[in-house]
Amino acid sequence: MPVNYKTPDAASLLPVAGVRLGTAEAEIRKKNRRDLTLIELAPGSQVAGVFTQNRFCAAPVTVCREHLTASSAIRALVINTGIANAATGEAGMAAARDSCAGVAQVLGCSAQEVLPFSTGVILEHFPTDKLLAALPAAQADLQADHWHAAAHAIMTTDTVAKAASRRVTSADYSCVVTGMSKGAGMIRPNMATMLGFIATDAGIAPPLLQQLVKDAADVSFNCITVDGDTSTNDSFILIATGASGLQIDSEDSPHWPVVRDAVIGVAQELAQAIIRDGEGATKFITIKVGAGNTAAECRQVAYAIGHSPLVKTAFFASDPNLGRILAAIGYAGIADLDAAGVKVWLGSNGEEVLVSENGGRAESYREADGARIMQAAEITVRVDLARGAAQATVWTCDFSYDYVKINADYRS
């Protein structure tokens, strides 16, 4: 079960003017489940994206990059679950291009105006014929209020659908930001293994939109880790339809800060939902590292803690074996770190205790306090590096028996 998260009600996911979503059963890998999602965008919509850094990036990622490099004016997205179409060579590239051509034929646009996305098992042949056969059903299902259904259709090992929505209003305008994501395992930053889609009916100039999708990813999807594995298919897409009539062409616009904050807020909510639904997760852990020389070195330390199997299994067991955190800080790669200056706190439910200072155990620390805090479902680890003013936050979860079971049975 996810940690303190449930899928929002369908009625709370606000339609975005200029966006329609439809789903269908394509039987890409399994029968009797909706595994194909089609998203139609109104003419004039602008799209930006960031993608996996994995060198074995999937064929759909390559095609997405090509199409977005040619133009940010996109008319459709097509998403399948079950098979990732990754490590599939030229046949995989042909399958991704044929998928775009099929969508173009159904919707009456060009293949270059379609972005394909896949998630699922790597190194397996992609059944393009099944996707193409299901496209008419997905088209017939297109509705502006189908975010809830689409969030379910893009799931793989997720136990809950992940979606979020916000309305931004002022005296002279109103716009909507709604998004969905999937991901539960093979999750680590840059990008985290996931698919994420956020749309707004605000109009945003293409250069500003590309900067926003990067900025939003850097403080959301690039700040999460479940297991330290970077996927071949990670994609985060930001859509601006302009259908609300609000147009933002520069950061000087008085509307920019609130729209930017809304997009980032939705991205962070979706990213945290992935961690809360991490495969086998029983704890949601926030790692805050501060007083560093740079934000990069703070992230380095936070990731070292968040990736450590020893730290994560200790959290699962509610065992305050907190020397494992110190070990992770020590091997994070800061060559000139003064261990004697580092402080570590552990907190939950409004309580925080100092665990370590002066290079060892804090005199005030009692193991019973650590054990009590580690019983909580949501825990914060706070680290002070005593090196500067920079800071960073990473979200992670524990490792349980179920993580092993889920991934041992992944192809079953």
Residue pairs with C-beta under 8 A, 6 or more apart in sequence:
1 159
2 159
2 160
2 273
2 276
2 277
2 281
3 275
3 276
3 277
3 281
3 282
3 283
3 284
3 377
3 378
3 397
4 276
4 284
4 377
4 378
5 160
5 162
5 273
5 276
5 277
6 160
7 148
7 151
7 152
7 160
7 161
7 162
7 163
8 148
8 163
8 164
8 165
9 148
10 145
10 147
10 148
10 149
12 165
13 145
13 147
13 148
13 151
13 163
13 164
13 165
13 178
14 165
14 166
14 167
14 176
14 178
15 144
15 145
15 147
15 176
15 178
16 144
16 176
16 177
16 178
16 199
16 200
16 201
16 239
16 241
16 243
17 42
17 144
17 176
17 201
17 241
17 243
17 244
18 41
18 42
18 44
18 45
18 199
18 201
18 241
18 242
18 243
19 39
19 40
19 41
19 42
19 45
19 144
19 199
19 201
19 239
19 241
20 39
20 40
20 142
20 143
20 144
20 146
21 37
21 38
21 39
21 40
21 142
21 143
21 144
21 146
21 147
21 149
21 150
22 37
22 38
22 40
22 137
22 138
22 139
22 140
22 141
22 142
22 143
22 146
22 150
23 34
23 36
23 37
23 38
23 138
23 141
23 146
23 149
23 150
23 152
23 153
24 34
24 36
24 38
24 134
24 135
24 137
24 138
24 141
25 31
25 32
25 33
25 34
25 35
25 36
25 134
25 137
26 35
26 36
26 80
26 130
26 131
26 133
26 134
27 35
27 130
27 134
28 35
28 36
28 80
28 81
28 82
28 83
28 120
28 127
28 130
28 131
29 35
29 81
29 82
29 83
29 120
29 121
30 82
34 149
34 152
34 153
35 80
35 81
35 82
35 153
36 78
36 79
36 80
36 131
36 134
36 135
36 138
36 153
37 77
37 78
37 79
37 80
37 138
37 150
37 153
37 154
38 76
38 77
38 78
38 79
38 103
38 135
38 138
38 139
38 141
38 142
39 76
39 77
39 78
39 79
39 150
39 197
40 75
40 76
40 107
40 139
40 142
41 47
41 74
41 75
41 76
41 77
41 239
41 241
42 241
42 243
43 75
44 73
44 241
44 242
45 73
45 74
45 75
45 239
45 240
45 241
45 242
46 72
46 73
46 74
46 203
46 204
46 205
46 206
46 209
46 239
46 240
46 242
47 68
47 72
47 73
47 74
47 115
47 209
47 237
47 238
47 239
47 240
48 68
48 72
48 206
48 209
48 210
48 212
48 213
48 237
48 238
49 64
49 68
49 115
49 213
49 235
49 236
49 237
49 238
50 191
50 213
50 214
50 217
50 235
50 236
51 57
51 61
51 64
51 65
51 191
51 234
51 235
51 236
52 58
52 61
52 191
52 193
52 230
52 231
52 232
52 233
52 234
52 235
53 190
53 191
53 230
54 230
54 231
54 232
54 234
56 86
56 87
56 122
56 232
57 86
57 232
57 233
58 84
58 85
58 86
58 87
58 88
58 92
58 118
58 122
58 232
58 233
59 85
59 86
59 88
59 92
59 93
59 95
59 96
59 118
59 126
60 85
60 96
60 99
60 116
60 117
60 118
60 233
60 235
61 232
61 233
61 234
61 235
62 93
62 96
63 93
63 96
63 97
63 100
63 115
63 116
64 115
64 116
64 117
64 235
67 74
67 100
67 112
67 113
67 114
67 115
68 74
68 115
70 112
71 112
71 113
72 206
72 209
72 210
73 113
74 113
74 114
74 115
74 239
75 107
75 109
75 110
75 113
75 114
76 103
76 104
76 107
76 109
76 113
76 114
76 115
77 114
77 115
77 116
77 117
77 197
77 237
78 99
78 100
78 103
78 114
78 115
78 116
78 117
78 131
78 135
79 116
79 117
79 118
79 119
79 153
79 154
79 195
79 197
80 117
80 118
80 119
80 120
80 131
81 118
81 119
81 120
81 153
81 154
81 155
81 156
81 182
82 119
82 120
82 121
82 156
83 118
83 120
83 121
83 124
83 125
83 126
83 127
84 118
84 119
84 120
84 121
84 122
84 124
84 232
84 233
85 92
85 95
85 96
85 118
85 126
86 92
86 118
86 122
86 123
86 232
86 233
87 122
87 123
87 232
88 95
88 123
88 124
88 125
88 126
91 125
91 126
92 126
94 128
95 126
95 128
96 116
96 118
96 126
97 111
98 128
98 132
99 114
99 116
99 128
99 131
99 132
100 111
100 112
100 114
100 115
100 116
101 111
102 128
102 131
102 132
102 135
103 109
103 111
103 114
103 135
104 110
104 111
104 113
104 114
106 135
106 136
106 139
107 114
107 139
115 237
117 195
117 233
117 235
118 126
118 233
119 154
119 156
119 182
119 195
119 233
120 156
121 410
121 411
122 232
141 149
147 163
147 165
147 178
147 180
148 161
148 163
150 180
151 161
151 162
151 163
151 180
151 182
152 161
154 180
154 182
154 195
155 161
155 182
156 182
156 184
157 184
157 185
157 279
157 406
157 410
158 182
158 183
158 184
158 277
159 184
159 277
160 273
160 277
161 180
161 182
162 180
162 181
162 182
162 183
162 270
162 273
162 274
162 277
163 178
163 179
163 180
163 181
163 270
164 178
164 179
164 180
164 266
164 269
164 270
164 273
165 176
165 177
165 178
165 179
165 266
166 176
166 177
166 178
166 262
166 265
166 266
167 174
167 175
167 176
167 177
168 174
168 175
168 176
168 177
168 202
168 258
168 259
168 262
170 255
170 258
173 244
173 245
173 246
173 255
174 244
175 200
175 201
175 202
175 244
175 246
175 259
176 200
176 201
176 244
177 198
177 199
177 200
177 202
177 259
177 262
177 263
177 265
177 266
178 198
178 199
178 200
178 266
179 196
179 197
179 198
179 199
179 266
179 267
179 270
180 196
180 197
180 270
181 194
181 195
181 196
181 197
181 221
181 270
181 271
181 273
181 274
182 194
182 195
182 274
183 192
183 193
183 194
183 195
183 274
184 226
184 274
184 277
184 278
184 279
185 193
185 226
185 227
185 229
185 278
185 279
185 403
185 406
185 407
186 193
186 226
186 227
186 229
186 230
186 231
187 193
187 194
187 224
187 225
187 226
187 227
187 229
187 231
187 274
187 275
187 278
188 224
188 225
188 226
188 227
188 228
188 229
188 230
188 303
188 307
189 221
189 222
189 223
189 224
189 225
189 230
189 299
189 303
189 394
190 222
190 230
191 217
191 221
191 222
191 230
191 231
191 234
191 235
191 236
192 221
192 222
192 224
192 225
192 230
192 231
192 234
192 271
192 274
193 229
193 230
193 231
193 233
193 234
194 221
194 231
194 234
194 236
194 271
194 274
195 233
195 234
195 235
195 236
196 221
196 235
196 236
196 237
196 267
196 270
196 271
197 236
197 237
197 239
198 216
198 236
198 237
198 238
198 239
198 263
198 266
198 267
198 270
199 238
199 239
199 240
199 241
200 238
200 239
200 240
200 241
200 259
200 262
200 263
201 240
201 241
201 242
201 243
201 244
201 246
202 240
202 242
202 244
202 246
202 247
202 248
202 255
202 259
203 240
203 241
203 242
203 244
203 245
203 246
203 247
203 248
204 212
204 240
204 242
204 247
204 248
204 259
205 248
205 249
205 250
208 248
208 249
208 250
208 251
208 256
209 238
209 240
212 238
212 260
212 263
213 236
213 237
213 238
215 260
215 264
216 236
216 238
216 263
216 264
216 267
217 236
217 267
219 264
219 267
219 268
220 264
220 267
220 268
220 270
220 271
221 234
221 236
221 267
221 270
221 271
221 274
223 271
223 299
223 392
223 393
223 394
223 395
224 271
224 272
224 274
224 275
224 394
224 395
224 396
225 303
225 306
225 307
225 394
225 395
225 396
226 274
226 275
226 278
226 279
226 281
226 396
226 397
227 278
227 279
227 307
227 399
227 403
228 307
236 267
238 263
246 255
246 259
248 255
248 256
248 259
250 256
271 395
272 284
272 395
275 281
275 284
275 395
275 396
275 397
276 284
276 397
278 396
278 397
278 403
279 402
279 403
279 406
279 407
280 399
280 400
280 401
280 402
280 403
280 404
280 405
280 406
281 397
281 398
281 400
281 403
282 316
282 377
282 397
282 398
282 400
283 315
283 316
283 376
283 377
283 378
283 379
283 397
283 398
284 377
284 378
284 379
284 395
284 397
285 306
285 315
285 378
285 379
285 380
285 381
285 395
285 396
285 397
285 398
286 378
286 379
286 380
286 381
286 393
286 394
286 395
287 302
287 305
287 306
287 380
287 381
287 383
287 393
287 394
287 395
287 396
288 302
288 380
288 381
288 382
288 383
288 391
288 392
288 393
289 298
289 299
289 301
289 302
289 382
289 383
289 385
289 391
289 392
289 393
289 394
290 298
290 382
290 383
290 384
290 385
290 390
290 391
291 384
291 385
291 386
291 387
291 388
291 389
291 390
291 391
292 298
292 301
292 385
292 387
292 388
292 390
292 391
292 392
293 385
293 387
293 388
293 390
294 388
294 390
295 390
295 391
295 392
297 332
297 334
297 385
297 387
297 390
298 385
298 390
298 391
298 392
299 392
299 394
300 332
300 333
300 334
301 328
301 329
301 332
301 334
301 383
301 385
302 383
302 392
302 393
302 394
303 332
303 394
304 328
304 329
304 331
304 332
304 333
305 311
305 325
305 328
305 329
305 332
305 381
305 383
305 394
305 396
306 312
306 394
306 395
306 396
307 328
307 396
308 324
308 325
308 327
308 328
309 399
310 321
310 324
310 327
310 328
311 324
311 325
311 328
312 396
312 397
312 398
312 399
313 398
313 399
314 320
314 321
314 322
314 324
314 374
315 374
315 379
315 398
316 398
316 399
316 400
318 371
318 374
318 375
319 371
319 374
320 346
320 367
320 370
320 371
320 373
320 374
322 344
322 346
322 355
322 356
322 370
325 344
325 355
325 356
325 381
325 383
326 339
326 342
326 344
326 356
329 337
329 339
329 342
329 344
329 383
330 337
330 339
334 385
337 385
337 387
338 386
338 387
339 359
340 358
340 359
341 385
341 386
341 387
342 356
342 357
342 359
342 383
342 384
342 385
342 386
343 354
343 356
343 357
343 362
343 383
343 384
343 386
344 354
344 355
344 356
344 357
344 381
344 382
344 383
344 384
345 352
345 353
345 354
345 355
345 380
345 381
345 382
345 383
346 352
346 353
346 355
346 370
346 373
346 374
346 379
346 380
346 381
346 382
347 353
347 373
347 379
347 380
347 382
348 373
348 374
348 376
348 378
348 379
348 380
349 373
349 376
349 378
351 373
352 380
352 382
353 364
353 365
353 366
353 369
353 370
353 373
354 362
354 364
354 365
355 361
355 362
355 365
355 370
356 362
356 365
373 379
